[in-house]
Amino acid sequence: MATASEKVRTNVYLDAEIKRQAQEIFKRYGMGLSDAFNIFLAQAVMQRGIPFDVKIPNQETVQTIKDARASKNMSHVSIEELKKEAGA
């Protein structure tokens, strides 16, 4: 097993857009993609499986995701409107 200081190179194929979005998020934490992958792999080893629930969305959720990506059935709501509806 590799020690904490021993590193190996590997190649993975990623969705380009998801990779870009993930890198933006990780950057906010001061992490690179390698850091994030190492965290994921360490958690997978510790939990002896995928470290989060993997679920198949139902058809309604799938359609809602498709609509949102296509900007269908969307309306602009301001923060003030949300606060008002929440009673804040």
C-alpha positions, 0 to 999 in steps of 0.5 A: 500500500502507498504511503501518504507521501508516495503518489501515483499518476492515473488517467480518468475520463471526465465530463468536461463541463462537470469537471470545470464546475467541480474545479470552481467549487474545489478552488473555493476550498483551496483544493485542486482536483487531485486533492478532491479525488484523494478525499473521495478515495480515502472516504471510499476506503474508510466506508468500504463503499461509495461514500454517499447515497447513489439513487436513481431519480424518478421520472418526475425528477428526471423531467424537472432536471431536463426542464431546468437545464433547458430553462423551461417552466422557470420563473425569476424569483427575488430574494425579497420575494422568497423572504416574504413568502417564508415570513421573514 
